[in-house]
Amino acid sequence: MIKLDLLTSLYVFMLAAFIGFEFIRRITPLLHTPLMSLTNALDAIAVVGAILLAGEHKNTFTTVLGVIAIVAATSNVVGGFLITDRMLRMFKASSSKKS
């Protein structure tokens, strides 16, 4: 029974990764900035959830996982904002050259 659950989980993970990759790859460049902003908002929700998980102090394992989740989600938020800012500066530079 455990092997079936593991195989099903791996199948769902691989399918989600493939669909996500294809979805992101086919998005036009004009939609990347709003999509990144939405992703940053979702990552911020993950940070709040990770803080709640780490703050419960149920046992050491969940606290360690919560801290790892906080670090990972926070780095994802910061990286997303940096990329969004860079993309917005690229759009501003191209629009100022046209003027």
Residue, then its C-alpha position, 0 to 999 in steps of 0.5 A: m500500500i505504501k508503494l502505491d501511495l509513493l508511486t501515485s505521489l511521484y506521478v502527481f509531482m511529475l505531472a504537476a512539474f511538466i504542466g507548470f513548466e509548459f504553462i510558464r514557458r508559453i506565457t508572453p513576456l508582457l504577462h511575466t511581471p503580473l504573474m511574478s507579482l501573484t507568485n510573490a503574494l502566494d509565497a508570502i502566504a507560505v511564509v506566514g504558514a511557515i511562521l505559524l508552523a515554527g511558532e507552535h513548538k510541538n516538537t523539534f522536528t516540526t520547528v526545524l521544518g518550519v524554520i527551513a520553510i521560512v528560509a526557503a519561502t523568504s528567499n523565494v519572495v526576495g528573489g521574486f521581487l528582485i526579478t520583478d523589479r529588474m523586469l520593470r526597469m527593462f520595460k521603463a528603459s525601452s519605453s523611455k528610448k521610444s519617447 
